[in-house]
Each structure stands twice: as structure tokens, then as C-alpha cells.
């Protein structure tokens, strides 16, 4: 019981769990060469992250001031959309959101602990803060007097390590999402629904119900693959089409015909061609946008602004027998993960989303965030003595007030009548 009282502090509704066991891990990791390189990289990354955060804030403020439609969109989202807490923010899923937050907290505070021990700063304890049993924060308790009086280069690395570690985890999670998406293929098979008389497919013996699986020995996994294979060959070219019929693989040699407007084909109608075309469009657009402009991926799939292949949003197609409704994610599968790619992709996405937001926010030069503390340490390093301390404090306070004012303006302006 005494040990419980020593390690667990109850401040209803908060539960603070402290431990000293992580100190050995911080010590071991801090002595590695990788920790030294990470510390240097963190110090370089912090001003970059702060610049990105500043750009986003000022751009958001400008758009809200000049674009009424942006104000309207933000009013519809509501102020809770700025709060990175599942259950409060309606666009953060509970399970994936909390996993992302726990990962962000552990990584952020753990990085502080590792770098603190590398430079021999005291780590008194570490732990996690629960609100009614839900993790809302983590901490690494260092000696504040050591941090205040420590060497500039060391302290800045320690402070920078938190946001930098979140950015690194976010990048790895995003890469994971992109790698999975690169392997996705449509889950709907390419099945012949109707064979047109007078075209090569009918003459060769292809029948309704045949599943097209290859062209000239190359696998065909999507409608786009089939069209590209025919386009590469061209009208009048002989091709070998592999189909699956009743569990058997058959191959048909035929010559591509002009099926309209110079388009090469074999004269078949494909079942669910509309869904196959849609799935190909979704996948290609996602891959293109995600690799060329990953900032778009800061718009969560729950907003339905940008279509993610792992989205659970439903789409419906009108058929003769009624509506055919499916989730977007059901249109795809993965050769290794199968249908579980949805859960894995969603988990990685929300780890990316939460960690990049935590990294950017903590890099802002707002005291006492990491960026604000680093700014103050820089100023005291540049201007020595008691006068330097006063100047550093005044500048840090002014910068903090400016950025806090920008954030408050972004939140409140959409609800004010500006025109």
C-alpha cells in the first residue's frame, strides 16, 4: 500500500502515475550514438517546425479574415475541432485517437528523458496523467534549476527532442500509410457481364461470368490495368487474354478491335465497371496527392473532404434491383494484409495526424511550450547577465502574447460578424 501511495497520486478526477523505472531506459538510450545524432537533428528541426506552424497559423488567420466561405466552414466544424481530444473533437475517432495521443505523449516525453540523461541532467521521475482513467498527458520530471542554468546547446537539444520525436513518428506512420496504399488493389474481380456479338471476345469463346486475370501473361488486377494493357498493344494487335472459369485457367488468343473512337478492346461489358472505375480513380488520386502534397493528409477522413481508400464512408450505385451500397474501404484489398489493411491504415493515419499536430503545436514559440522555452534560452544565451534575463523574459512574453492572440482570433473570428 505504501508503494501504491508513493507511485500513484489521486487528485480527482486526475490520477497521476509516477515511476522511476524508466530512468534506466533513459540512461541506456541516452548513451547511444543515435541519441547524439538525434539531439543535433532535433535542434535543427525545431525552428523548421516552428516556421511551418507559424505559416499555418498566419495562413489560417488570413483566410478567415478574407474568405467568408472559410468562416462558414469553420462555424460548421465548431470550436471543438481545434481540441485534440477524442470525445471532445467530433472528428477524432475514440479508439484510434486515444492510441495516437498515448503514442504522442510517450514519444514526446520519452525523448526529453533520453536527451536529459545523455547530457547528465537529473530525471526525477516520469509518468502519465489520467483523467477518469483516460490518458491525457505524460511527463518527465527534470530538475528545473539545472535546465535554467544548463548549457545552451544541451538544453535546446533536450527541449527540441519532444517535437522532433513526434515529427519523426508522424513521418514513419505516414510512410506506412503510403506503402500500404501502394499495394492496394480493387477487391472487385474483373468479371465479364456481357459479350458483344461481332467482336473478338465472342469469336474467341469468352463467356459471361469469365474472370479476366491476365493479358499477355501479365496480371490484370484493375480495370485500369486492363485498359492500359489494351492501349499499349493497340487496335489490330494480337493478344492473349487469360480468364478464370469454374476454377480453371483458360487462355484465348484474339486480335484487338476498335470498340469506338479508336479505343482498342475485345468487346465485353464488365460487371460493376462503374465501381471498378471509381476505385481506380480513388486509389490513383490518393497516391498522387499523398506523394505530391502530403499536407492534404492533415484533413482527416472523417470530414469527407478528401477520399481515403480506408474510409468507412458509404457510396451507393443505383442498379435495376435497387441501390448497391458499399463502404469505400470494401472496394480494395491488400495482397498481404487482406481486409485488415483498413484497421492498420487507419491506426497509422491517426498516429500520423496526432503526432504531427503535437509536433507543430509544441514547436510554437509560446512559453511554456518547448518552442517558447527554447526561444527564451536562446535569448538569454545571446544577451548575458541580469539585463539579458529581463530582455529574454520580455521578448518571450511578447511573442507568446502574439501567437496566443492569433490562435484565439482563428477560433473566435468565424463567430463574429466581419462584413
Secondary structure, 3 states (H helix, E strand, C coil): CHHHHHHEEEECCEEEEEECCHHHHHHHHHCCHHHHHHHHHHHHHHHHHHHHHHHHHHHHHHHHHHCHHHHHHHHHHCHHHHCCCECCECCCCHHHHHHHHHHHHHHHHHHHHHHHHHCCCCEEEEEEEEECCEEEEEEEEECHHHHHHCCHHHHHHHHHHHHHHHHHHHHHHHHHHHHHHHHEEECCCCEEEEECCCCHHHHHCCCCCCEEEEECCEECCCHHHHHHHHHHHCCCCEEEEEEEECCEEEEEEEECEECCCCCEECCEEECCHHHHHHHHHHHHHHHHHHHHCHHHHHCCHHHCCCCCCCCCCEEEEEECCEEEEEEHHHHEEECCCHHHHHHHHHHHHHHHHHHHHHHHHHHCCCCCCHHHHHHHHHHHHHCCHHHHHHHHHHHHHHHHHHHHHHHHHHHHHCCCCCC
